[in-house]
Amino acid sequence: MTTVSQAERVLRVLGDGNWHSVAEIHRRAGTMRLNSRIAELRKKRGCHIESRQTGGRRPASHRYQYRWLNPTPGLTLAVGTGGPPGLPNDEIPRDAKHRYRIYCVPRFGEQTLIGWGATPEEVGVKIVEMGRKSQLDGCVVGILDTHGVSNDVKPGEWLLNPHEGRW
């Protein structure tokens, strides 16, 4: 089973080359020791990640920001499957059919892709079906919107973040 590491989730957020606050990275990639992940990416993977502190009286999680200066063009990161048989082991297409991704995050494990859907209704039906088959037991469920619809939901933003307030 392939899983997406915390470092890979950070790179997915930083992959656009823009500045992202600590709070945004935690919201989109999950709660983690972000400084440790940034150090790992810099040292082990050679990522040039810049940091800065903005002014103001905002909380530190909004004042401190990171951006990735040398992203690899066309970078694709593996997505874990570990769900029902038949899910691919590589990145699934970023198309309308696979717009919403359903993830399971076990108590002491990495997030795992367990399904997808084209519409919120389709995702709801799949979650109910998986629940009836006990496939969600011991998991916090997350739903990722790969497309976004407006300024309220950006592409790659969690609609249901499995990393916030879990367990």
C-alpha positions, 0 to 999 in steps of 0.5 A: 500500500502506498501512502502520501507522506506529510512532506508530499502533502506540504509540497502539494500545497506549495506546488503553485510557487505562491506564499502560503501561511502556516495556517493554510498549510495545516488546513490543506495538508493536515496538522503536523510538525511543519518546521520539521517537514520543511527542514526534511524537504530542504535537506533530503529532497533539495527543495528551495523553500523560502520563509518570511514573516509578515507584520501585523497583529495576526496570530503567528500561524497567519504571519509566517509563510512559506513558498517553494521556489524550485518546484519540479514541472509536472510533479506528480505524487503518489496517492495511497489506495488501500481501499476497495480493490480496483483503485489505482496506485498512482495519481488519478486524473484531475477531471470531472469524474474524479473531482471529489476524493474521499480519504480515510485517515486511521488513528495512527496512520497516513491518509489513504484514498478510498474513493471518488465521485463527480458530484456531492451526491455521488460522494454521499452515496459512496460514503453511505455504501462504505459505511454499511460495509464497515470500510470506514471503521476506525477512520476519520473521513476527508473529502477533497475538492480538486477543482474548487468553485469560487473564492470560497473553495479553491482547487485542492481544498478540503471540504471535510478535513480529516486532519483537524480535531481528529481523535 
